[in-house]
Amino acid sequence: MSTSDSSKDKLLNDLQQVIKDAEDLLKNAEQQTGAGFQNARAKFESTLKNAKAEIVRMEDMVVTKTKEAAQATDTYVKENPWQSIGIAAGIGLLLGVVISRSK
């Protein structure tokens, strides 16, 4: 399993936990306003904080990967301008054929 997959799984688990904690918080709010409510609220806030931190971390990772891909593409195009033009023309041709057949 890649780091990206484990990050997605962790985020999904965190979000599921946030939902569960929110449900518990609502149940406890209806039943009591004492220690049970405060414990549920503290747990919910902690889980929410962890989920937000994971989202920020994943956003940073996506931005970094996108910048790396853009730099690699830029380098390739600068080093191979004619091949890049050929690839772009080929992709354009394929898209034109697909679009014309779908109409």
N, C-alpha and C positions, 0 to 999 in steps of 0.2 A: 504494500500500500504506500502510495506516495505521500509526501508531506501535505500536499494540497488536499488529498482525499481525507487524511486524518484531521486536518483543520476544518474541512467541511463537516465531517462527522461530529467533531467537538462542538462546532457552532450549532449544529442541529440539535445535539443533546442539550446544550446550554439553553437554547430557545424553548425546547420542550420542558426543561426544568423551570424556566421562567413562567411558562403557562401553568404548570402544575402548582408552583408557588403562589401565583396569582389566584388560582382557584382556592387553595388553602387559606390564603389571606381573606378572601371574600367570605368563606365559610366561617372562619374565626371572627370576622367582623360582625356577622349576624349573631353569633352565639355569645360572644363576650368581648369586653374591651380591656381586659386585664393582661396578664402575663402571656397567655396563649396568643393573643393578637400581636403583642409586641415581638414575641419570638418569630411568629410567621412573617411579620413585616421585616424584621432584620434579615431573615433568611431570603426573602424575596428581593430585598435591596442588594444583598450580596450576590445573588445569582444574576440579577440584572446588571450589576457592575461588571461581573465577569463576562457576560455576553457582550456588553458594549465594548469592553477591552478586546475581545476576540474579533469583533467586527472591525474595529480600528486596525488591528494587526493584519487582518486579511485585506483590508483596503490598501494598506501600505504595501503589502506583498504584491497585489495586483498592479499598483502603480509602478513599482520597481520592475516587475516583469514586462509591463507594457513599454516602459522606457528602454529596457534592454532590447526588446524586439524591434522597436523603432530605430534604435542605433544600429543594430545588426542589418536591418533593411537598408538604411541610409548608406552604410558602408558598402554593402553589396552593390547597390545601384551606382555608387560613385566608382567602384572598381570594375563594374561590368555594365556600362551604360547600354551597349547594343543588345546584350542578352536581356536586360531588363525591358527594353523597348519591345523585343520579340515576345517575351512572356506576357507583357501587358496587351499586346496586339492579339495574341492567342487567346487570352482570357476574354478579351472583348469580343472576339469572333465567336467563341463558345457561348457566351451570354446572348449574343445576337441570335444565334441559331436556336437556343432554348426558348428565348422570348418569342421568336417568330413561330415556332411550332406550337407554343401554348395558346396562341390566339386563334 
